[in-house]
Amino acid sequence: MREIEELAICGKARTRAETEYYRILCALVADYERSVGVDRWPKLDAVDALRELMQLKNVTQAQVAKALGDRAAASSILNRRRQISKAQARKLAELLRVDAGVFI
């Protein structure tokens, strides 16, 4: 997954070979997810997903606050006192390099 993430980050800077490799890896992951029924797994709520991604990617609350531009908002979201807005979801997605839909 790390390799897919790194190739995704490269975007248009990927070579033709890297792009083909990226597409193959994505197809393999999609096939695997279909075969094990990922769509039937319980969906994490937005805060659980945020916390899990923070842990996986070694992102601190301070980094989340900086990405959101608001320390209080980061604290409120992580303590479940406030929901994540669409604008905040986009900022978190950019920070954590995931689809914003994870937080909506």
N, C-alpha and C positions, 0 to 999 in steps of 0.2 A: 504494500500500500504506500509505503514511503516513496518508492520509485515512481509510482503513478502521481503522487502529490508533487514531487519534484519536477516531473515532466509537465504537469498541468501548470505549474508556476511559470515555466519557461514560455508558455503560450506561443506567440508567433516567432519567437527566437529559436524554436526547435528546428533541427534539421529535418529533411524529408524522412530519413531513416528513423529518427527519434519520434516523429509524428506517427509513423506506421507502427512502431513498437508500442507507443502510448495507446493507440486504438486497439491493438491486439490485447494488451493488458486489460484495458477497460472492458472489452468483450468477454474475456475470460472471467473477470470478477462478476460481471452481470450474469453470465451463465451459471457460475457457482451460486450466486445469491438466489437465482430462480430455482436451482436444484435443491437447495436446503430450505426453501420457503421463507426467505427473509421477510417477505411481506406479511407473514403471519406472526412475526416477533412483536412483542409489545413495544409500542412507540414511547420513547422517553419524552417527558415533558421538556419544555424549553430550558428550564433552569437545570434540570438533571443533565441534559445534553451539553449545556454550557460548562457545567462543572466537570463532566467527563472529558470534554475536549480540552479544557484548561489543564487537566491533569496529564492527559496524553501528550500534549504539546508543550508542557512546562511553561504555561502562561500564568502569570500572577494576577491577583485582583488589581494591583496597581496598573498593570498593562491593560487590563480590561477598562479600567477607569480612564486611562489616557486615550484609548481608542474611542470611548464614548464621549470623551471631553467633559466628563462629569463624575467626580468621585462619589457623590451621594447617590447618583443613579446606579452606579455599579454595585454599591453596597445594598441598596434597596432591591435590586433585581436578584442578587445572590442570596438575599435573606427573604425572598418571596413576598416582599411588601409592594412590589411594583412589577407589572408585566413588561415584557420587552416589546417596544414599539417596532414598527416596520423599519424606520430609519436606524434604530439601534441594531436591529437584526442585520441590516446591511453592513454596518460598521463591525459588528462581531464576526460576521461571515468573512469579511476582508482580513481581519486580524487572525482568525483561526483557519482561514483558507478552506472554507466549506460553503455549501449552498445556504443562502439566507433562510430558506424554507425550514431548516433544522430548528430555527428559533421562533417560527410563526405557528 
